[in-house]
Amino acid sequence: NAGVTQTPKFQVLKTGQSMTLQCAQDMNHEYMSWYRQDPGMGLRLIHYSVGAGITDQGEVPNGYNVSRSTTEDFPLRLLSAAPSQTSVYFCASSSGPRVDGGYTFGSGTRLTVV
Amino acid sequence: EDKVVQSPLSLVVHEGDTVTLNCSYEVTNFRSLLWYKQEKKAPTFLFMLTSSGIEKKSGRLSSILDKKELSSILNITATQTGDSAIYLCAVTTGTASKLTFGTGTRLQVTL
């Protein structure tokens, strides 16, 4: 059971480039979400989804797009990378409102924008 | 706007000490409070609390929720160097579709 898989683990981008961070889960979880973690700021929510075809914005959505065409996948797209998007990105999933084990997190993607 | 505050921000203790980490929240339509431990990579789940006054325990770790005070504590007894980590508190609201995190408490346990 792989859980939540994120790729790539590390990425360096130049300012203005675009890229997609991949997230896949094999637990048939309804809920998926993306967070970024910056020093001293905890994890902040970027976008989230409560099921295939349904997405919504979190606290810091600007500069990012998401889509949820399948239950398993929830990619995060950076449209035009900026140095302010240098961060560690985590994808997480859970089985929904009756969850008793919290969210499961992927191992993260460390992104540097130069 | 939902808000979660953790204290202290960082803490250094000696092995064998007992520590108490605090989490307070101001949210609309509270559902649950969760504690996570983060070492080098992804946060790992410790506890989920939904009912006030019921302690959850796992080995040397325990946690309790006080819905009247809108807060929770995480206790670690007989600390070990392996307890060194960032401890994150998060809250869910409504249908629990997302987590709102505090900034975390960085715990360092020294010999």
Interface residues (C-beta under 8 A of the other chain):
Chain A: Y31 S33 Y35 G40 M41 G42 L43 R44 L45 Y48 V50 D56 G58 F90 A92 S94 G96 P97 V99 D100 G101 G102 Y103 T104 F105 G106 S107 G108
Chain B: R31 L34 Y36 K41 A42 P43 T44 F45 M48 L88 A90 T95 A96 S97 K98 L99 T100 F101 G102 T103 G104
